[in-house]
């Protein structure tokens, strides 16, 4: 059986990779387990040097890696280059900080010795999505492997070439084989892999529905899991906002990766007193974007990941319009052979419960709020809680509102939501649990051990 990678712009098969059988999966599990048995004893200083080497390999070959990303999932080539560079920067960060993050913590007590020490857990299974096929994997791998664990990757089947490439990057950087291991397997095999005694924990990024299944499989055998799930991020535009700046940032965030990002802006909740002005400026920016072939440097946007994804988004838009949404902008699909989808803007009356749906494409959902407080109320109606943003010139008020009243894992003020190596990243409610990045991303997969000597 083959895992096929299809260029979504022209529907042509670009890569084929073999799917592992049961014996090959068993061999991969055993190899990873043996690799951990010696890797866990490596000093953090050596791991730090290896992490730095990964950054060097990424930068040396970034054009080749970016081409693979764009071919497999349709990302604009210049954005694929930026994705690879961001991955390299992440390795720079952990190579500089991993030893500090894992230092023993002495605690003053009546005992002769009382401290916290950090021990890696083992082989961590990472189940990762296609939308940022390098970054999502690297965001998990750098702190996990930097912390002395091994990582086994089950990537999305349509980006299997990226998965194989990332494994080769670790080997080229000097890591021993099987510290990072890619397994190309059917999704039906994931539960069995999680339940295997050689897997210590699991990290997952993807949809909430699949996340539930991952959590259930891990929970049955009491294995640690970290879940970064869907989002329906609200961007609240308060009455005193800088409208030009807000419109520009909101449009940029909604169109990141053609809207195929869990933390891209999805709902725009605007104070009624500035609503018309904001919508006019926002619409002008959206309409100015050019979309087409992901390798054409003149384009701002490439295709969606697949023709099916395009059809799914188109059906969602049609349902919203049937239920009373007003289409401000957006054309009908004409080329059925390509996954191209023009950015779309919908005005949403509050009776349409779009906050329960993650629209994974370039569709902006705009609400009119009666007041700034009403904007926060609308924002919090969602079952998701990944990221959110507030636009206001009164930054003290915005900070108070963000701290006390906004239900999400992160709040950005006068800027778009993004992941940053220095800051913890994750959600609440149906957007998951646990944190990636920063020191917390390392410690999620450590045995935080109390050591006492009387």
Phi, psi and omega in degrees: 000145182244145168264120185259137173250126186240127175294114186289346179286321182235003177066024179265141176289126183249334178215150172228134178224145181287139174272135184289144172270179185298320180294322180289325176295317178300317180296320179295318178298317181292320180295319179293320179297317179293322179298320180295327185300333176253331183292328183299338182271354180295139177294146182299333179296320178291318177300322179298319179296321179293322177299318178297324179294324176298317178302318180296317180295318179301315182290323182296324186244023190297329180296316178296315181295320180296322178298319179297316177303310185293322178295318187283322185231004168090006181295140174308134189303318181296329177286328175294321175300317179295325179296316179296318180296321178296322177298317179298319179297325178296318178294323174304313183299311182287330176296328180278337191239349187299322180294323178292316182298331186254015175295145174300148179245111178279136181238127183285119176219188178281353182277159177298316177226131170212118185204169174254131173238154185245126177237134178296152185276321184148221178271122180255126175276127177247119177253114194237155183266176186269344196289327170232079196292339172266309187299314182300320179291312183295323179301326176277318190290319185301309179288328181290309180287323176300331179275005175098001176274167166259158180231131174249124185257124165250101183270167174301141189294335182278356177234040182294330178292321174300318181299313178296321181297318181296320176301317180294329178298315179298320180292316179298328181285351177110358176292142174299154178301147175077000169292318168244122184230124175268132172238119177268103186224159174291150180301332181296343182271349189296316181301319179294322178294317178300320184284347180295137184295342180277352174264124184269331186196171181219141172236139186222137169234127181165204185287157179296321181298315178290324178302322177301318181292320178297314181297321180295315181297319179288321183294328180300329182244018173057045175259143179299139174220148171237128184238124172245105192251203186290169178213159173221062194300126176269136172247112185264122182253104184283166186300327184264017183293153167285102191294320178300313180294316181298315181298318181295312182292319180298316179296317179300315182293320181295330186261004175303126179057036183056037178079003183265064180216136181294333182252016173285154177296135180235322178245130180246111188249110195242132176305133186301334183286343177237009188302307185297319180294316179298311183299321179297313181290319178300314181297320180299320179292314180300316182295336184281348186282137179258137182229152182166217182304128183293344179261005176269113185296343180280348181273145175270331186225145174258196179283167166290174189292336182198163175297323178298316178299319177300314181294322179298315179294319179299320179293322178297315179300315180300319179294318178300316181295319178299330183268005172119000176288149178256120179279110178282322182204147178140131183257163176285152178289131179247322180265102184283347184273346183247158179270016178294140179215122183288138176308143187227143178238128178236133169274129189247115169289150190293343180289343176275118188274061180288344182293347179270357185239136172264112179273104188268065180186179189280061181241117180265126181252114189249129179245153172254120180259146181288334182200175176297319179296323178293326177299318178294319178301312180297318180303320185279357181288344184287149173284347179269161179201057182269289180228168178197165181217150176233137176243118182197144174282340177272085187292329178297316177296318181297318179295316178300316180297316181297317183292320191259331196234348183262126185266090176196165181287338177210149176227125176250135182251124181059033177200168179272153178289134179209161174267141185220129184307329186279346188241141177295146184227130177166179186233183174232180182052226184275014172267003172110193180208162185088170182226142172253168175067176184054198176288333181294325178296330175287314188284344175302329185242041173236149165280107181276094194263129172274129181236124183230135174232120182277000000 
